[in-house]
């Protein structure tokens, strides 16, 4: 059978692959495998065969924007998705309403009422959203600075997360412009105390044994 591959076609394919690698960032935080409406136990240590010990977290109102973020924390990686919302336009929507009107019957001398329909126009906003993941997550734990940009959680960061002070923790999400590679924006967001406490089991050396029941 004659091969479809030639030296020129292979060289062309190799060039395309290398170009894609050159354009794509070497590291970036993966999107979260959950959404804001996922039914799960938030800020609670969980276990499954794929992610091992992990904890899911969600928060509203990031950076003063109409948005939220969800994240999943495990030794195999930190995955996080930010969803931003914005208004794309408005429209007038007709709605039928009813107004009570009173009448007087001269023949019977009685008053009676009826509900008369009328049309009312309301302004309705149209929203859109975009999901993005940060290129780098910055931490400051016990006076030390750490960065995470994808892949397995480094041992030093895992140890810092396992020994983080109790209470809420502020982290910084940094995003880069895909064209220029320069920093585009950064958000300071807060991780709740429940998730911070769960890190002790997720990233700590002494983790509870999974129940077989």
PEKAHU-V185350 format. One record per backbone hydrogen bond with DSSP energy under -1.0 kcal/mol. CO is the residue of the C=O (numbers start at 1). NH is the residue of the N-H. Records with the same first field share a line. If there is no record, write none. Layout:
BEGIN
CO = NH  NH
END
This chain:
BEGIN
6 = 10
7 = 11
8 = 12
9 = 13
10 = 14
11 = 15
12 = 16
13 = 17
14 = 18
15 = 19
16 = 20
17 = 21
18 = 22
19 = 23
20 = 24
30 = 80
35 = 38
38 = 40
46 = 54
48 = 52
52 = 48
54 = 46
55 = 73
56 = 43
57 = 71
59 = 69
62 = 65
65 = 67
66 = 85
67 = 61
68 = 83
69 = 59
70 = 81
71 = 57
72 = 79
73 = 55
74 = 77
75 = 153
77 = 74
79 = 72
81 = 70
82 = 132
83 = 68
84 = 130
86 = 128
89 = 126
91 = 124
93 = 122
95 = 120
97 = 118
99 = 116
101 = 114
103 = 112
105 = 109
110 = 105
112 = 103
114 = 101
116 = 99
118 = 97
120 = 95
122 = 93
124 = 91
126 = 88  89
128 = 86
130 = 84
132 = 82
134 = 29
136 = 174
137 = 148
138 = 172
139 = 146
141 = 144
144 = 141
146 = 139
148 = 137
154 = 158
155 = 159
156 = 160
157 = 161
158 = 162
159 = 163
161 = 164
169 = 191
171 = 189
172 = 138
173 = 187
174 = 135  136
175 = 184  185
177 = 181
182 = 177
185 = 175
187 = 173
189 = 171
191 = 169
192 = 196
193 = 197
194 = 198
195 = 199
197 = 200
198 = 202
199 = 203
205 = 207
END
